[in-house]
Amino acid sequence: MTRFRKTFVRACCGSVATLLAVPLFLLLVVSDSFAQNIQDGHAVLPERRIRAYHYLGADEDIIRQTVGRIVRQEGDAPGGWVYEWSTLGKYYEALGDETIKRGPRRAALDAYMTAGVYYALAWFPTITSDEQDQAYAAQLRVYQKGGKLFDVPLEVVNVPFREGHLVTYLHKPVGVEKPPLVIYSGGVDQYKANHYRAIQDYLEKGFAVATFDMPGFGEGRQWPREQSSEPHIAVLEHYLKRSDIDAKHISFFGQSYGGGAVLRVALLNDPRITAVVAMCAGIRSGEENSLLATGKIGKANIITTPLLVVNGTRDPGNPVADMMLTYQSAVEGDLWLLGLGEHCAVEYYPVVMPQVAQWLVEKNSK
């Protein structure tokens, strides 16, 4: 849980809302890049990434201390990026293994989830080496260890897709016999085991949540990278067959690269889909095949599925003008602008994720 002190103001005009959460340290504009890098023999991790992994469950002081020890990207030895973060992951994983022997389930779960965040940092921003692949496998391992300790144990569900299957993680709420479902996909550096913290807000509202890796990422690396609706529809059709899911109320949430994919889902106007949340979803990626260039986004009222568009106002890859075009493409849409937030505006998640979940509650009540 993050410890941001904030004020929260929601100013609405029609269906466009501005969400303002202003921690004091955010008043300073810090230059950023999309990922970590090595400069002059020292690691650099952008501030928004530190905030993001702190939100996911890492300790901010530990993050900063660890970054200070890293001097190179590769190498299975002290000072290496993967080595330093994996060492932390192993520590918390061992702590979870030891704690579970004594019986305090919640403490063991917290240790496993913390281990997963550090393993995620070890393979961040993408998996391009054996060391990073091992870190990702370790993250999945501890997530599944922790999943056995969830209030409703995690279910690993394989969805047939092309010549193989998509691995989905099904999280279910307590005490709901047939919950509505949110199918949840992340970006190019946020895979299915990275979303534990965020989806708690959806579980609390009674939703089941299925997370998965898109083709080209995580456990979907056997397929080429693509931003299409095909994998999402495969997941949808598989879950429609389950008797323990409310098949009449299935929604999609996508952030960043996954946000662009769920916009393509929204454009299908599929009556089986209740609502779509597109967070920090760029419409220019893919150049000549982008949603903007092909005219799929930018025409008024071409999306009939209820759509929520949400992002910070300081994202160069998804500026406010593009968000407005996306919002105006929907017959029934909402646009939430998150103050001075950058790409995906993770500093707002403690406030905005419960509200996104409530938005979905309202759409699923119809």
Summary of the structure (lengths in Angstrom):
residues: 366
radius of gyration: 19.8
end to end distance: 32.2
largest distance: 59.5
contacts: 1240
relative contact order: 0.11
helix: 41%
strand: 20%
